[in-house]
């Protein structure tokens, strides 16, 4: 059975070594704005196996001619017995984002080498006087567009600071930068995928890191997903089978606990502005801790007046510092509302017909599609797709539309991920 997959093998310097002609099994899950993963199983006698076992070996996988995944081959396992198989884990090149930290000052030293070296601190010395930076814990972006901010952050940390083999595609100025006033992204030593998550979610942009199979580099590119006007149905023959799920909102108002101790603590409210409370006839208040922002008090203000809950009311505090604090609190609230927003998701088995295919020219990850199921119209994104191949059953493509909520493993993994991210934000805010 002919496979629609092409698996290219490269060494760590991106030199092409050959194609994997006879894989036993492929199981890939490329994702939208997340790290795709997969498995490749080959025979222990496969002529490409020695190249695949070399440290730093890479692969590039296409499906029906379209790029699906590129990245390193990792963690091989196999049988000792003769005529066994070897299984490799594949991680998409998007992995560079969670594996790269966003430094406060990417062009400066990690630790100061002199008393005048600001390094990564939010404090610097000016003629012997201690001065507090007004935008501590933030990396200043160009602010010309959301795409420009994304690519700038990648450039200064991946290329200029670490010298990774990455090329950033030219800025096409897609989507205006959505944050007013200070044009900032909170990044203080956060992994780049976390630092960019809010911006990508708010703008709807897609971000990819891909090896094209020719150049000795990984290209970072931004694009706008497509919205398809037609509804997919079982009656049309496109949807063969599937499951759907809905989760109603779990938060409509976020109460943000900011800096300050006891009676001095600053609180802030962020309400949903999309009409969810009227739609569901419900109000759900959720508290979220957000103490990572540094309050930059003027040196002239006595300590007894430095009370966090009055920070936004103090005439002595600059407008820029107040704006930065508001942005921080609103961002924390927006993230909480996003986590608690209603979701709907589908897991579909789709027919591979000339009229509908998951392939170049057809539906792709990130695209918005609509599906009619039991009279309910779901409109959401293809967030991931499970692509499989084996010699017995051939190839299957199962897109994941929307944010499935009925899978305990997914919920558990998401909870762990969110807990880890919260712990990182807490530890880097000190």
C-alpha positions in Angstrom: 0.0 0.0 0.0 1.6 3.3 -1.1 2.2 5.8 1.6 1.2 9.5 1.3 4.1 10.2 3.7 7.7 11.1 2.8 10.2 10.9 5.6 13.5 12.6 5.0 16.5 12.0 7.3 19.1 14.6 8.0 22.2 14.9 10.3 22.4 17.6 12.9 23.9 20.0 10.4 20.8 19.7 8.2 22.6 17.5 5.6 20.2 15.3 3.8 21.2 11.6 4.2 18.3 9.9 2.4 14.6 9.1 2.6 13.1 6.4 4.9 11.8 4.0 2.2 10.1 1.3 4.3 8.9 2.5 7.7 6.8 0.0 9.6 4.6 2.6 11.4 4.1 6.4 11.6 2.0 8.0 14.3 2.2 11.8 14.2 0.3 14.6 15.9 1.2 18.0 14.5 -0.4 20.9 16.4 -1.4 24.5 15.9 0.8 26.9 18.0 2.2 24.0 20.0 4.8 21.3 19.9 3.9 18.5 17.6 5.0 15.0 18.6 5.1 11.6 17.0 6.6 8.1 16.6 8.4 6.4 13.8 8.9 2.6 13.9 11.5 1.0 11.6 13.0 -2.4 11.2 16.3 -3.1 13.0 17.6 -4.0 9.5 16.6 -0.8 7.8 19.5 0.7 5.9 18.7 4.2 7.3 18.8 3.1 10.9 22.5 3.9 11.5 21.9 7.5 10.3 18.8 7.8 12.5 20.7 6.6 15.6 23.4 9.3 15.2 23.3 12.0 17.8 21.4 15.0 16.6 19.7 13.2 13.7 16.7 14.9 12.3 13.7 14.2 10.1 11.3 16.1 7.9 7.9 14.6 7.2 5.4 15.6 4.5 1.9 14.3 3.9 0.4 14.5 0.4 3.2 16.9 -0.4 2.5 19.3 2.5 4.9 19.9 5.4 3.6 18.4 8.6 6.6 18.1 10.9 10.4 18.6 11.1 12.6 18.1 14.1 15.0 15.8 15.9 14.7 12.1 16.3 14.9 11.4 20.0 14.8 8.6 22.7 15.1 5.5 20.5 14.0 2.2 22.0 14.3 -1.3 20.5 14.4 -5.1 21.1 17.6 -7.0 21.7 16.4 -9.9 19.6 17.3 -10.2 16.0 14.8 -8.9 13.4 13.3 -6.5 16.0 12.2 -3.0 15.5 13.3 0.5 16.7 10.9 3.2 17.7 11.9 6.9 17.6 10.2 9.8 19.2 9.8 13.0 17.0 9.6 16.5 18.4 8.5 19.3 16.1 10.9 22.3 15.6 8.3 24.4 17.5 10.1 22.9 20.5 12.7 25.7 20.2 10.1 28.1 21.7 9.6 26.3 25.1 13.4 25.5 25.1 14.4 29.2 24.8 13.9 31.7 27.6 12.9 35.3 27.0 15.6 37.4 28.8 14.7 40.8 30.3 17.7 42.2 28.3 18.8 39.7 25.6 21.7 41.9 24.6 23.2 42.1 28.1 25.1 39.8 30.5 23.3 37.3 32.7 25.3 38.5 35.7 26.9 42.0 36.0 30.6 42.2 35.3 30.9 45.7 36.8 29.0 48.1 39.0 27.7 49.9 35.9 26.5 46.7 34.2 22.7 46.5 34.4 22.7 42.8 33.4 19.2 41.3 33.8 18.2 43.3 36.8 15.4 46.0 36.9 17.8 48.2 38.9 20.7 50.1 37.4 23.2 52.7 38.7 23.4 56.2 37.4 26.3 58.4 38.7 26.2 56.4 42.0 22.5 56.8 42.5 20.2 53.8 42.4 17.4 54.2 39.8 14.5 51.9 39.2 13.5 51.1 35.6 9.9 51.9 34.9 9.3 48.8 32.7 11.0 46.1 34.8 10.4 42.5 33.8 9.4 43.4 30.3 11.1 43.3 27.0 10.3 46.3 24.8 9.1 45.3 21.4 8.9 47.3 18.2 5.1 47.5 18.7 4.5 48.0 14.9 2.5 44.9 14.6 1.8 41.7 16.4 3.8 39.8 13.8 6.7 42.2 14.3 6.6 41.7 18.1 6.6 37.9 17.7 9.4 37.8 15.3 11.5 40.4 17.2 11.3 38.4 20.4 12.4 35.2 18.5 15.2 37.0 16.7 16.9 38.6 19.8 16.7 35.5 21.9 17.1 32.6 19.5 19.4 34.1 16.9 21.3 37.1 18.4 21.6 35.7 21.9 21.9 31.9 21.3 23.0 31.7 17.7 20.5 29.0 16.9 20.2 27.9 13.2 17.0 29.9 12.8 15.9 32.3 10.1 13.0 34.7 10.8 10.9 35.4 7.7 10.5 39.1 6.7 7.9 41.0 8.7 4.6 41.4 6.8 3.1 43.6 9.6 0.1 41.2 10.1 -2.4 42.3 12.8 -1.9 45.6 14.7 -0.2 45.2 18.1 -3.2 44.7 20.4 -1.8 46.2 23.6 -2.1 50.0 24.1 0.1 52.4 25.9 3.5 50.8 26.5 3.7 48.2 23.7 5.2 45.5 26.0 5.3 41.8 26.4 5.9 40.3 29.8 8.7 37.8 29.4 11.0 37.9 32.4 12.8 34.5 31.9 9.6 32.8 30.7 9.8 30.2 27.9 9.0 32.0 24.6 5.9 29.8 24.0 4.5 31.1 27.3 5.5 34.7 26.6 3.9 34.6 23.2 0.8 32.6 24.1 -1.4 35.5 25.0 -0.5 37.5 21.9 -1.1 34.6 19.6 -4.4 33.8 21.2 -5.6 37.4 21.1 -4.6 38.0 17.4 -5.4 34.5 16.1 -2.1 34.3 14.3 -0.4 31.0 13.6 3.4 30.6 14.3 5.5 27.8 12.8 9.1 26.8 12.9 9.9 24.5 10.0 12.9 23.1 8.1 12.2 23.2 4.4 14.4 20.2 3.6 16.9 22.3 1.6 18.3 25.2 3.7 20.5 24.5 6.7 18.1 26.5 8.9 14.8 26.5 10.6 12.4 29.2 9.4 10.1 31.0 11.8 7.0 32.3 10.1 3.7 33.8 11.0 0.4 33.4 9.1 -3.3 34.1 9.3 -5.5 31.0 9.4 -8.2 30.5 6.8 -12.0 30.5 7.6 -13.9 28.0 5.5 -17.6 29.0 4.7 -19.1 25.5 4.2 -20.6 23.3 6.9 -19.3 19.8 7.2 -22.0 17.1 7.8 -22.4 13.4 8.0 -25.0 13.5 5.2 -22.4 15.1 2.9 -20.2 12.1 3.2 -17.3 14.1 4.4 -17.8 13.4 8.1 -17.7 9.6 8.7 -17.9 9.6 12.5 -16.9 11.5 15.5 -17.6 12.7 19.0 -18.5 16.2 20.2 -18.3 17.9 23.6 -19.2 21.2 25.2 -18.0 22.8 28.4 -19.9 25.8 29.7 -18.0 28.8 31.2 -16.2 28.3 34.5 -15.3 32.0 35.0 -17.0 35.2 33.9 -15.3 37.6 36.3 -11.7 37.5 37.5 -10.7 39.0 40.8 -7.0 39.6 40.6 -4.9 39.7 43.8 -1.9 41.9 43.0 1.1 43.0 45.1 0.8 44.0 48.7 0.4 42.3 52.1 -2.8 42.0 54.2 -4.8 45.3 54.1 -2.3 46.9 51.7 -3.0 44.4 48.9 -4.1 45.7 45.5 -7.1 44.0 44.0 -8.4 44.3 40.4 -11.5 43.0 38.6 -11.6 41.9 34.9 -15.0 41.1 33.6 -15.9 39.1 30.4 -16.9 41.6 27.7 -18.4 39.1 25.2 -21.8 38.8 26.8 -21.3 35.4 28.3 -23.1 36.3 31.6 -26.3 37.3 29.7 -26.0 34.4 27.3 -25.8 31.8 30.2 -27.7 33.8 32.8 -24.8 33.2 35.3 -22.1 35.1 37.1 -19.0 33.1 38.1 -16.3 34.9 40.1 -12.8 33.4 40.3 -9.8 34.6 42.2 -6.3 34.6 40.7 -3.1 35.5 42.3 -0.8 37.9 40.4 2.0 39.2 42.5 4.7 39.2 39.9 4.6 42.9 39.0 7.1 45.2 40.6 5.7 48.5 41.8 8.1 51.3 40.9 7.7 53.9 43.7 9.3 57.3 43.4 12.4 57.7 45.6 10.8 60.9 47.0 7.8 59.0 48.4 8.2 58.0 52.1 7.9 54.3 52.9 4.7 54.7 54.9 2.9 55.9 51.8 4.0 53.1 49.6 0.8 51.1 49.9 0.1 48.9 46.9 -3.7 49.3 46.8 -3.2 53.1 46.4 -0.6 52.8 43.7 -2.9 53.8 40.8 -4.2 56.8 42.8 -0.8 58.3 43.7 0.0 61.5 41.8 3.7 60.8 42.5 3.6 57.6 40.4 4.3 58.2 36.7 1.6 57.5 34.1 3.9 55.0 32.3 4.3 53.0 35.5 0.5 53.1 36.1 -0.1 51.9 32.6 2.4 49.1 32.9 0.7 47.9 36.2 -2.8 48.1 34.6 -1.6 46.0 31.6 -0.1 43.4 33.9 -3.4 43.1 35.9 -5.6 43.1 32.8 -3.4 40.4 31.2 -3.7 38.2 34.3 -7.5 38.7 34.2 -7.7 38.0 30.5 -5.7 34.8 30.9 -8.1 33.6 33.6 -11.2 34.4 31.5 -9.6 32.6 28.6 -9.0 29.5 30.8 -12.6 29.6 32.0 -14.3 30.4 28.7 -16.9 28.0 27.2 -15.4 25.5 24.8 -16.7 23.1 22.2 -14.8 20.4 20.5 -14.9 17.6 18.0 -12.9 14.6 17.2 -13.7 13.7 13.6 -13.1 10.9 11.2 -13.1 12.5 7.8 -13.4 11.0 4.4 -10.6 11.5 2.0 -12.4 12.7 -1.2 -11.4 15.0 -4.0 -13.8 17.5 -2.6 -12.4 17.4 0.9 -8.9 16.5 2.1 -6.5 17.3 4.8 -3.8 18.3 2.4 -2.3 21.3 0.6 -5.2 23.2 -0.9 -7.5 21.6 1.6 -8.0 22.1 5.3 -4.9 22.7 7.4 -4.1 23.1 11.1 -5.2 26.5 12.4 -8.0 26.8 9.9 -11.5 27.6 11.1 -14.2 25.1 10.0 -17.9 24.6 10.9 -19.5 21.2 11.5 -23.2 20.4 12.1 -23.7 17.7 14.8 -27.1 16.8 16.2 -28.4 20.2 15.1 -25.6 22.0 16.9 -23.2 24.1 14.8 -19.6 24.0 15.9 -17.2 26.6 14.5 -13.7 26.3 15.8 -10.1 25.7 14.7 -8.3 22.6 13.7 -5.9 22.6 16.6 -4.2 19.3 15.9 -4.4 16.3 13.5 -3.5 12.7 14.2 -1.8 11.3 11.1 -1.1 7.5 11.1 0.3 5.0 8.7 1.0 1.3 8.8 1.3 -1.4 6.1 -2.0 -3.0 7.0 -4.5 -0.2 7.3 -2.7 2.5 5.3 -3.0 6.2 6.2 -5.6 8.0 8.3 -6.1 11.7 9.2 -8.1 12.6 12.2 -8.3 16.3 12.9 -9.0 17.7 16.4 -11.5 20.6 16.0 -11.8 22.9 19.0 -10.7 22.2 22.6 -11.9 18.7 23.6 -13.0 18.6 27.2 -14.1 15.0 27.8 -10.7 13.3 27.7 -9.4 12.8 31.3 -5.8 12.4 30.1 -6.0 15.7 28.3 -7.5 17.5 31.2 -4.9 16.0 33.6 -2.0 17.0 31.3 -3.4 20.5 30.9 -3.8 20.9 34.7 -0.2 19.9 35.2 1.0 22.2 32.4 -0.9 25.2 33.9 0.4 24.4 37.4 4.0 24.2 36.1 3.6 27.5 34.2 2.2 29.2 37.3 5.1 28.0 39.3 7.6 29.3 36.7 5.9 32.7 36.7 6.0 32.8 40.5 9.7 31.9 40.6 10.8 34.3 37.9 8.9 37.2 39.3 11.0 37.4 42.5 
